[in-house]
Amino acid sequence: MPPNPGGWLTTTATRKAIDWLRRESQRDAKQQAARIMLHDDAHEPTGPIDDDRLRLIFTCCHPALAMEARVALTLRLLGGLTVAEIARAFLVPETTMARRITRAKAKIKAAHIPFRVPSAGDIQQRLGGVLAVVYLVFNEGYLAGAGDDPVRADLTDRAIHLGRLLRTLLPDDGEVAGLLALMLLTDARRPARVSRTGTLVTLDEQDRGAWDRTLIAEGHALVRERIAAVAAGAGPAGRYQLQAAINAVHTEAASARDTAWPAIAALYDRLVLLDPSPIVRLNRAVAIAEADGPGPGLAEADRVAEVLDGYHALHAVRAQLLHRLGRDDAARAAYDRAIALAGNPAERAYLTLRRDRLGRDPLG
């Protein structure tokens, strides 16, 4: 029994009445929403983009924000990525990325930036950010930066779906075709990417018979289409088209030893002029090592070592090249650093296996 039964009853009745009034005030809106959800007639198109998720991505990639802020904010709000995953994609600390996203939201609010449905004129202006969002979602799915699952097929499938929608929306855009080809050719290797024991299988060791030949054929057709378009006078190939061409060279080789590494190195030479980022330069170092030997490749990798010191792939590349040069003690230290930084369990297992083979396996 409460100390004051009458007061308790009055308070309880008042709260019940307030709850009832709140429910009643929302009843009409909820019923209208339910009717909309159950309404199966075709909806009127809203602007040139028909897919809801793609429309929202274009809406969030507002040109008033810096490109990096657009991409990070959209990945957080619509891409399904956590702040930690986005930070890994940009190679910055999680706290730094959290501050960038917070500042982007604050700028939107302070500047009263309208998040309206993009018009046809907005599409080209915002396309670069949209392509970056789709590609980063795909990358996080193809080899997850953390967690128990080495591959997140939900993210790769979502990114490819968005790529196909972009291709339908902009069938003549070279970078849209290039991104879709790049994702298809990369995803085609997914069945051979991880062993049954959960260890990463690198490209040179993969069972090429397990690759998805349907996806490879589609990706190659897109690459050939863009080569013909450039030859006919279209604009020069952009970064996604060049990356797709690199993957086309990989996937057309019958075996790792048949790979045309000089062609891949030449494509990276062109790509680094468009995108001189440390990641692209590291990938170019790998191609140079295969085309010209581990010495020149290690020299190229060392040029980006300082800026990529917190990136596990740098140390993995250096470890392999150091081993090929007969410097196993340095290779072991590099593998230790790569293992400590790797967040993906399949990569950690692979790197540990490679480290433990030093001195016993000529392949490292």
MILUMZA-231058 format. One record per residue (C-alpha): residue in one letter; x, y, z. Coordinates in Angstrom, 2 decimals, padded with zeros to 5 digits. Each point is the difference from the previous one (the first is absolute). Layout:
REM residues N
+------+---------+---------+---------+
: rest :      px :      py :      pz :
+------+---------+---------+---------+
:    A :       X :       Y :       Z :
...
+------+---------+---------+---------+
***
This chain:
REM residues 364
+------+---------+---------+---------+
: rest :      px :      py :      pz :
+------+---------+---------+---------+
:    M :  000.00 :  000.00 :  000.00 :
:    P :  001.49 :  003.41 : -000.99 :
:    P :  000.29 :  002.63 :  002.75 :
:    N : -002.56 :  002.20 : -001.78 :
:    P : -002.47 : -002.23 : -001.93 :
:    G : -002.04 :  002.89 : -001.32 :
:    G :  003.04 :  001.88 : -001.34 :
:    W :  001.40 : -003.20 : -001.50 :
:    L : -003.30 : -000.66 : -001.84 :
:    T : -000.16 :  003.58 : -001.27 :
:    T :  003.59 : -000.09 : -001.30 :
:    T : -000.50 : -003.39 : -001.64 :
:    A : -003.25 :  001.09 : -001.65 :
:    T :  001.63 :  003.19 : -001.29 :
:    R :  002.87 : -001.94 : -001.56 :
:    K : -002.39 : -002.49 : -001.57 :
:    A : -002.01 :  002.85 : -001.47 :
:    I :  003.14 :  001.64 : -001.43 :
:    D :  001.04 : -003.29 : -001.58 :
:    W : -003.47 : -000.41 : -001.52 :
:    L :  000.03 :  003.53 : -001.40 :
:    R :  003.43 : -000.55 : -001.55 :
:    R : -001.14 : -003.22 : -001.65 :
:    E : -003.14 :  001.62 : -001.34 :
:    S :  001.95 :  002.96 : -001.38 :
:    Q :  002.14 : -002.39 : -002.06 :
:    R : -002.82 : -002.31 : -001.09 :
:    D : -000.85 :  001.74 : -003.28 :
:    A :  003.66 :  000.28 : -001.04 :
:    K :  000.68 : -003.65 :  000.78 :
:    Q : -003.08 : -001.14 : -001.91 :
:    Q :  001.02 :  002.13 : -002.97 :
:    A :  003.51 : -001.49 :  000.08 :
:    A : -001.46 : -003.49 :  000.14 :
:    R : -002.19 :  000.72 : -003.02 :
:    I :  003.06 :  001.26 : -001.91 :
:    M :  001.99 : -003.13 :  000.86 :
:    L : -002.82 : -002.27 : -001.09 :
:    H : -000.76 :  002.00 : -003.12 :
:    D :  001.27 : -002.10 : -002.89 :
:    D : -000.55 :  002.45 : -002.86 :
:    A :  003.11 :  001.25 : -001.75 :
:    H :  001.30 :  003.16 :  001.68 :
:    E :  000.65 :  003.19 : -001.87 :
:    P :  003.75 :  000.37 : -000.76 :
:    T :  001.83 :  002.56 :  002.12 :
:    G :  002.70 :  001.53 : -002.14 :
:    P :  002.26 : -001.93 : -002.37 :
:    I :  001.08 : -002.63 :  002.59 :
:    D : -002.60 : -002.65 :  000.73 :
:    D :  001.78 : -002.13 :  002.62 :
:    D : -000.51 :  001.31 :  003.54 :
:    R :  003.46 : -000.89 :  001.34 :
:    L :  001.82 :  001.39 : -003.02 :
:    R : -002.10 :  003.17 :  000.14 :
:    L :  000.96 :  000.49 :  003.65 :
:    I :  003.69 : -000.52 : -000.77 :
:    F : -000.16 :  002.69 : -002.70 :
:    T : -001.86 :  002.23 :  002.46 :
:    C :  002.65 : -000.41 :  002.71 :
:    C :  002.94 :  000.58 : -002.38 :
:    H : -000.66 :  003.74 :  000.07 :
:    P :  002.65 :  002.15 : -001.74 :
:    A :  000.02 :  002.51 :  002.87 :
:    L :  001.97 : -002.55 :  002.04 :
:    A :  003.57 : -001.01 : -000.74 :
:    M :  000.20 : -003.22 : -001.98 :
:    E :  001.48 : -001.97 :  002.89 :
:    A : -002.73 :  001.23 :  002.34 :
:    R : -002.73 : -000.89 : -002.51 :
:    V :  001.31 : -003.51 : -000.38 :
:    A :  000.52 : -000.58 :  003.73 :
:    L : -003.41 :  001.36 :  000.96 :
:    T : -001.80 : -002.02 : -002.67 :
:    L :  001.84 : -003.18 :  000.96 :
:    R : -001.09 :  000.54 :  003.59 :
:    L : -003.62 :  000.88 : -000.67 :
:    L : -000.83 : -002.21 : -002.97 :
:    G :  002.86 : -002.38 : -000.70 :
:    G : -000.42 : -002.07 :  003.12 :
:    L :  003.61 :  000.57 :  001.11 :
:    T :  001.08 :  000.84 :  003.54 :
:    V :  002.26 :  002.93 :  000.82 :
:    A :  002.85 : -002.47 :  000.61 :
:    E : -000.50 : -001.60 : -003.43 :
:    I : -000.06 :  003.41 : -001.71 :
:    A :  003.13 :  001.06 :  001.87 :
:    R :  001.84 : -003.09 : -001.24 :
:    A : -001.09 :  000.75 : -003.56 :
:    F :  001.51 :  003.50 :  000.29 :
:    L :  003.06 : -001.20 :  002.00 :
:    V : -000.68 :  002.40 :  002.87 :
:    P : -000.69 : -000.56 :  003.73 :
:    E : -003.60 : -000.67 :  000.96 :
:    T : -000.16 :  003.17 :  002.13 :
:    T :  001.14 :  002.09 : -002.98 :
:    M : -002.72 : -001.44 : -002.22 :
:    A : -002.64 :  000.49 :  002.70 :
:    R :  000.93 :  003.69 :  000.20 :
:    R : -000.17 :  000.37 : -003.80 :
:    I : -003.48 : -001.49 : -000.12 :
:    T : -001.14 :  002.18 :  002.90 :
:    R :  001.37 :  003.12 : -001.73 :
:    A : -001.76 : -000.95 : -003.24 :
:    K : -003.33 : -000.32 :  001.82 :
:    A :  000.60 :  003.32 :  001.75 :
:    K :  000.74 :  001.75 : -003.30 :
:    I : -003.20 : -001.36 : -001.52 :
:    K : -001.98 :  001.37 :  002.93 :
:    A :  001.78 :  003.36 :  000.25 :
:    A : -000.07 :  000.72 : -003.74 :
:    H : -003.59 : -001.23 : -000.39 :
:    I :  001.10 : -002.25 : -002.84 :
:    P : -003.18 : -001.43 : -001.57 :
:    F :  000.00 : -003.76 : -000.38 :
:    R : -002.41 :  000.02 : -002.92 :
:    V : -000.49 : -002.71 : -002.57 :
:    P :  002.74 :  000.52 : -002.61 :
:    S : -001.01 :  001.27 : -003.40 :
:    A :  001.46 : -001.12 : -003.31 :
:    G :  002.45 :  002.91 :  000.20 :
:    D :  001.28 : -001.14 :  003.40 :
:    I :  000.99 : -003.47 : -001.12 :
:    Q :  003.31 :  000.72 : -001.73 :
:    Q :  000.99 :  002.46 :  002.73 :
:    R : -000.46 : -002.65 :  002.68 :
:    L :  001.00 : -003.11 : -001.93 :
:    G :  003.61 : -000.10 :  001.23 :
:    G : -001.08 : -000.26 :  003.62 :
:    V : -002.64 : -002.61 : -000.80 :
:    L :  002.52 : -002.19 : -001.83 :
:    A :  002.42 :  000.28 :  002.92 :
:    V : -002.73 : -001.05 :  002.45 :
:    V : -000.98 : -003.04 : -002.06 :
:    Y :  003.64 : -001.07 : -000.44 :
:    L :  000.82 :  000.32 :  003.71 :
:    V : -003.10 : -002.01 :  000.96 :
:    F :  001.15 : -002.69 : -002.44 :
:    N :  003.55 : -000.01 :  001.39 :
:    E : -001.19 : -000.36 :  003.58 :
:    G : -002.11 : -002.98 : -001.05 :
:    Y :  002.64 : -001.70 : -002.15 :
:    L :  002.51 : -000.13 :  002.84 :
:    A : -001.53 :  001.23 :  003.23 :
:    G :  002.27 :  002.17 :  002.12 :
:    A : -001.09 : -001.67 :  003.24 :
:    G : -002.40 : -002.56 :  001.42 :
:    D : -000.30 : -003.77 : -000.22 :
:    D : -001.05 : -000.15 : -003.65 :
:    P :  002.88 :  000.54 : -002.45 :
:    V : -002.45 :  000.81 : -002.82 :
:    R : -003.34 :  001.83 :  000.30 :
:    A : -001.99 : -001.03 : -003.04 :
:    D : -002.89 :  002.25 :  001.05 :
:    L :  002.17 :  003.08 : -000.60 :
:    T :  001.57 : -001.20 : -003.26 :
:    D : -003.41 : -000.98 : -001.37 :
:    R : -001.47 :  003.35 :  001.03 :
:    A :  002.83 :  001.91 : -001.67 :
:    I : -000.30 : -001.96 : -003.25 :
:    H : -003.76 :  000.56 :  000.01 :
:    L :  000.58 :  003.75 :  000.35 :
:    G :  002.61 : -000.18 : -002.76 :
:    R : -002.52 : -001.61 : -002.34 :
:    L : -002.56 :  002.70 :  000.85 :
:    L :  002.58 :  002.69 : -000.76 :
:    R :  000.77 : -001.71 : -003.29 :
:    T : -003.72 :  000.12 : -000.90 :
:    L : -000.20 :  003.65 :  001.03 :
:    L :  003.20 :  001.04 : -001.83 :
:    P :  000.67 : -002.60 : -002.72 :
:    D :  002.57 :  002.15 : -001.83 :
:    D :  002.10 :  001.04 :  002.99 :
:    G :  003.44 : -001.61 : -000.14 :
:    E :  000.72 :  000.06 :  003.72 :
:    V : -003.37 : -001.56 :  000.83 :
:    A :  000.76 : -002.84 : -002.41 :
:    G :  003.53 : -000.23 :  001.35 :
:    L : -001.14 : -000.29 :  003.61 :
:    L : -002.55 : -002.68 : -000.83 :
:    A :  002.62 : -001.96 : -001.99 :
:    L :  002.50 :  000.35 :  002.86 :
:    M : -002.47 : -001.35 :  002.57 :
:    L : -001.12 : -002.86 : -002.25 :
:    L :  003.55 : -001.13 : -000.79 :
:    T :  001.01 :  000.22 :  003.65 :
:    D : -003.10 : -001.73 :  001.33 :
:    A :  000.44 : -002.81 : -002.55 :
:    R :  003.00 : -001.14 :  002.05 :
:    R : -001.92 : -000.11 :  003.27 :
:    P : -000.63 : -003.82 : -000.05 :
:    A :  003.77 : -000.59 :  000.04 :
:    R :  000.87 :  002.84 :  002.36 :
:    V : -000.12 : -001.88 :  003.34 :
:    S :  001.00 : -003.63 :  000.65 :
:    R : -002.15 : -002.53 :  001.84 :
:    T :  002.07 :  000.60 :  003.11 :
:    G : -000.73 :  003.73 : -000.12 :
:    T :  003.37 :  001.13 : -001.35 :
:    L :  000.32 :  002.67 : -002.66 :
:    V :  001.07 : -001.37 : -003.40 :
:    T :  001.94 :  002.57 : -002.01 :
:    L : -000.53 :  000.53 : -003.71 :
:    D :  003.06 : -001.99 : -001.07 :
:    E : -001.13 : -003.06 :  002.00 :
:    Q : -003.72 :  000.03 : -000.78 :
:    D : -001.78 : -002.82 : -001.82 :
:    R : -000.92 :  001.83 : -003.19 :
:    G : -002.47 : -002.72 : -000.89 :
:    A : -002.12 :  001.21 :  002.92 :
:    W : -000.29 :  003.53 : -001.36 :
:    D : -003.43 :  001.10 : -001.22 :
:    R :  000.42 :  000.02 : -003.77 :
:    T : -003.36 :  001.70 : -000.59 :
:    L :  001.07 :  003.03 :  002.02 :
:    I :  003.41 :  000.00 : -001.71 :
:    A : -001.60 : -000.05 : -003.46 :
:    E : -002.27 :  002.92 :  000.95 :
:    G :  002.90 :  001.98 :  001.45 :
:    H :  002.20 : -000.62 : -003.05 :
:    A : -002.82 :  001.12 : -002.31 :
:    L : -000.25 :  003.30 :  001.89 :
:    V :  003.78 :  000.51 : -000.18 :
:    R :  000.01 : -000.68 : -003.76 :
:    E : -002.89 :  002.43 : -000.40 :
:    R :  001.98 :  002.75 :  001.73 :
:    I :  003.17 : -000.73 : -001.99 :
:    A : -002.02 :  000.36 : -003.22 :
:    A : -001.62 :  003.21 :  001.27 :
:    V :  003.36 :  001.60 :  000.85 :
:    A :  001.40 : -001.07 : -003.38 :
:    A : -003.02 :  001.63 : -001.67 :
:    G :  000.66 :  003.34 :  001.67 :
:    A : -001.66 : -000.21 :  003.40 :
:    G :  001.79 :  001.59 :  002.93 :
:    P :  003.08 : -001.71 :  001.45 :
:    A : -000.48 : -002.89 :  002.40 :
:    G : -000.53 :  000.96 :  003.63 :
:    R :  001.18 : -001.77 :  003.15 :
:    Y : -002.79 : -002.59 :  000.11 :
:    Q :  000.47 : -000.88 : -003.66 :
:    L :  003.74 : -000.45 :  000.51 :
:    Q : -000.56 : -002.17 :  003.08 :
:    A : -002.49 : -002.08 : -001.95 :
:    A :  002.55 : -000.43 : -002.79 :
:    I :  002.59 : -001.18 :  002.55 :
:    N : -002.45 : -002.60 :  001.31 :
:    A : -000.83 : -001.05 : -003.56 :
:    V :  003.69 : -000.80 : -000.56 :
:    H :  000.03 : -002.07 :  003.20 :
:    T : -003.16 : -001.94 : -000.85 :
:    E :  000.92 : -000.77 : -003.58 :
:    A :  003.24 : -001.77 :  001.04 :
:    A : -000.29 : -003.78 :  000.13 :
:    S :  002.39 : -000.13 :  002.96 :
:    A :  001.94 :  002.38 :  002.22 :
:    R :  003.20 : -000.55 : -001.97 :
:    D : -001.82 :  000.98 : -003.21 :
:    T : -000.99 :  003.42 :  001.36 :
:    A :  001.15 :  002.89 : -002.19 :
:    W :  001.68 :  001.96 :  002.80 :
:    P :  001.65 :  002.59 : -002.29 :
:    A : -003.48 :  000.92 : -001.27 :
:    I : -001.29 :  000.29 :  003.57 :
:    A :  002.99 :  002.15 :  000.99 :
:    A : -000.66 :  002.27 : -003.00 :
:    L : -003.65 :  000.37 :  001.02 :
:    Y :  001.08 :  000.91 :  003.53 :
:    D :  002.35 :  002.61 : -001.47 :
:    R : -003.06 :  001.63 : -001.57 :
:    L : -002.13 : -000.45 :  003.12 :
:    V :  002.52 :  001.65 :  002.31 :
:    L : -000.16 :  003.15 : -002.16 :
:    L : -003.75 :  000.22 :  000.70 :
:    D :  000.09 : -001.25 :  003.57 :
:    P :  003.43 :  000.34 :  001.64 :
:    S : -001.32 : -001.29 :  003.32 :
:    P :  002.29 : -002.16 :  002.16 :
:    I : -002.21 : -003.08 : -000.54 :
:    V :  000.25 :  000.26 : -003.78 :
:    R :  003.76 :  000.51 :  000.25 :
:    L :  000.29 : -003.10 :  002.23 :
:    N : -001.95 : -002.07 : -002.51 :
:    R :  002.26 :  001.35 : -002.73 :
:    A :  003.00 : -001.14 :  002.05 :
:    V : -001.36 : -003.56 : -000.05 :
:    A : -000.38 :  000.14 : -003.79 :
:    I :  003.53 :  001.36 : -000.38 :
:    A :  001.33 : -002.82 :  002.21 :
:    E : -001.62 : -002.58 : -002.26 :
:    A :  001.10 :  001.69 : -003.21 :
:    D :  003.51 :  001.17 :  000.97 :
:    G :  000.93 : -001.94 :  003.14 :
:    P : -000.36 :  000.32 :  003.80 :
:    G :  002.73 :  002.64 :  000.36 :
:    P : -001.70 :  002.74 : -002.06 :
:    G : -003.35 : -001.00 :  001.50 :
:    L :  001.27 :  000.35 :  003.58 :
:    A :  001.52 :  003.39 : -000.83 :
:    E : -003.41 :  001.18 : -001.23 :
:    A : -001.77 : -001.39 :  003.07 :
:    D :  002.47 :  001.71 :  002.32 :
:    R : -000.90 :  003.36 : -001.55 :
:    V : -003.48 : -000.22 :  001.58 :
:    A :  001.08 : -001.88 :  003.15 :
:    E : -000.19 :  002.98 :  002.32 :
:    V : -003.50 :  001.13 : -000.97 :
:    L : -001.34 : -003.59 : -000.05 :
:    D :  001.71 : -001.22 :  003.15 :
:    G : -003.36 : -000.79 :  001.63 :
:    Y : -001.26 : -001.96 : -003.02 :
:    H :  000.55 : -003.74 :  000.27 :
:    A :  000.26 : -000.56 : -003.78 :
:    L :  003.14 :  002.14 : -000.21 :
:    H :  001.82 : -002.25 :  002.46 :
:    A : -001.33 : -003.14 : -001.69 :
:    V :  001.36 :  001.17 : -003.36 :
:    R :  003.34 :  000.95 :  001.52 :
:    A :  000.24 : -003.37 :  001.80 :
:    Q : -000.49 : -001.94 : -003.20 :
:    L :  002.49 :  002.11 : -001.96 :
:    L :  002.57 : -000.14 :  002.80 :
:    H : -000.28 : -003.79 :  000.02 :
:    R :  000.50 : -000.14 : -003.75 :
:    L :  003.18 :  002.03 :  000.52 :
:    G :  001.22 : -002.51 :  002.62 :
:    R : -000.50 :  002.35 :  002.97 :
:    D : -002.07 : -002.33 :  002.16 :
:    D :  000.62 :  001.71 :  003.37 :
:    A : -001.34 :  003.27 : -001.37 :
:    A : -002.83 : -001.88 : -001.71 :
:    R : -001.01 : -001.62 :  003.30 :
:    A : -000.16 :  003.38 :  001.73 :
:    A : -002.12 :  001.37 : -002.86 :
:    Y : -002.36 : -002.97 :  000.24 :
:    D : -000.32 :  000.54 :  003.77 :
:    R : -000.97 :  003.62 : -000.61 :
:    A : -002.52 : -000.98 : -002.70 :
:    I : -001.61 : -002.64 :  002.24 :
:    A : -000.35 :  002.48 :  002.85 :
:    L : -001.76 :  002.51 : -002.27 :
:    A : -002.24 : -002.38 : -001.98 :
:    G : -003.63 : -000.02 :  001.12 :
:    N : -001.27 : -002.73 : -002.31 :
:    P :  000.34 : -003.56 :  001.42 :
:    A :  000.70 : -001.55 : -003.41 :
:    E :  002.82 :  002.48 : -000.62 :
:    R :  001.50 : -000.60 :  003.44 :
:    A : -000.03 : -003.75 : -000.60 :
:    Y :  001.66 :  000.44 : -003.39 :
:    L :  002.68 :  002.37 :  001.29 :
:    T :  000.75 : -002.27 :  002.95 :
:    L :  000.40 : -002.97 : -002.33 :
:    R :  002.36 :  001.95 : -002.25 :
:    R :  002.09 :  001.19 :  002.96 :
:    D :  000.27 : -003.49 :  001.44 :
:    R :  001.22 : -001.34 : -003.36 :
:    L :  002.98 :  002.34 : -000.10 :
:    G :  003.20 : -001.98 : -000.22 :
:    R : -001.88 : -003.15 : -001.03 :
:    D : -002.00 :  000.98 : -003.07 :
:    P :  001.72 :  001.67 : -002.99 :
:    L : -003.29 :  001.77 : -000.78 :
:    G : -000.18 :  001.58 :  003.48 :
+------+---------+---------+---------+
***
